[in-house]
Amino acid sequence: QVQLVESGGGLVQPGGSLRLSCVASASVFNFYAGGWYRQAPGKQRDLVARIGTGGETYYADSVKGRFTISTDNAKSTVYLQLNNLKPEDTAVYYCNRLSAGTPISSWGQGTQVTVSS
């Protein structure tokens, strides 16, 4: 069973930046797409960004131009660079590996991102 551990969240002012990391217990992103999701209180968990095995990317409209997803050379870590953060970006952020667009690993604890002045 592949385990995924998210980190890098925190409290940041509007306009600030954070870099989230998702470390897998194996180099799974050679074979699976990686995705970052977020869940705000009282809302469903939504896909924020996705990176395919060939490096192709997808972003939700709400984060396009502000967030960047990437992987490391070993394909065991997926990053999410968050720039120009807004209060509405406040959520717990989770990562997962995707098969045919569907998350297939158990969800981790996520990492909290809070954007507030």
N, C-alpha and C positions, 0 to 999 in steps of 0.2 A: 504494500500500500504506500503510495507516494504521499509524503507529508509536505505541506506548504506552510511557510512561516512568514508573515508580513511584519514589516517594521518601518519606522521612519515618520510616523505621524506626529502630530503635536499641535500646539496652539500658535496661531500665526495671525498677524493683522491683515486686513484686506489689502490686496496688492502684493502680498508676500509670496514666498515660494517654499516648497517642500519637495523632497525626493523620497518616494516610497520604494521599498525593496521587497521582493517576494523570492525567498530562497526555497528551492525544492530539494528533496532528499536524493534526487538523481537528475541526470541531464535530460529531463523529460521534454524540454522545449525543442529538442531536435526532432521530436516526433509528433508533438501536439502544439496547437496554438496556445498562447497564454492570454488570459484576460484579467482585467481589473474591473471590479464591481464596487458599488457603494450603496449603503443603506442608511438613510436618514431616519430619525425617530418617527414611528408611525407610518413609514412608507415601505414599499417593496424594494428588494435588492435589484438594482439596475446595472446593466453593462455600461461601463464608462469608456473602455478602450480595449482593443484586441490586437495582437500581433501574431501573424501566421508563421509557419515554419520557414517560409521564404522571405520573411521580413515585411510582408504587406501589412498595412495597418488600417484600423477602423477606429473612429472616434464618434462618440455621441455628439450631437449638435451643440449641446450645452457646454462642452469642454473643448471643442475644436479650436485650434489656434492657441490654446493655453496649456494643454496637457500634451506630453509626449511619452509614448511607450517604447521600450527598447529591451533588448536582452544582452546578456554578457556573452563572450566568445564560447564559454563552456556550455552555454544553453541550459544552465541550471538556475539562473536568476532572471526575473523579469522586473524591470524598473518602471516607475511612473513618475515623471517629472511634472510637478504641478506649479505653474506660474500664474501670476496675476489672480491670485485666489480671491474668491468672493464669499460672502457669508453663506450663500446657498450651496457652496461646496462642502459645508459642514456635514460630516457623515462618518460612519465606520467604513473603511475601505478594505476589500477582500480581493484575493487573487485566486485563480483556479486555472487548471489546464482544460482545454476544450477539445471535444471530439464532435465533428459535424456541428459546431456551434453550441454544443451543450456542455456545461461544466460537469466533470466526471469525478473529481476528487472530493473528499470530504472538506467541508469548509473549515478554515482555521478560525482563530479568534479575531482576526482583522486588526487594523490599526486605526485609531481615532484621529481624524483631522477636524480641528475646530478653527474656524475663521471668524475672528471677532476683534473689535477694537476695544 
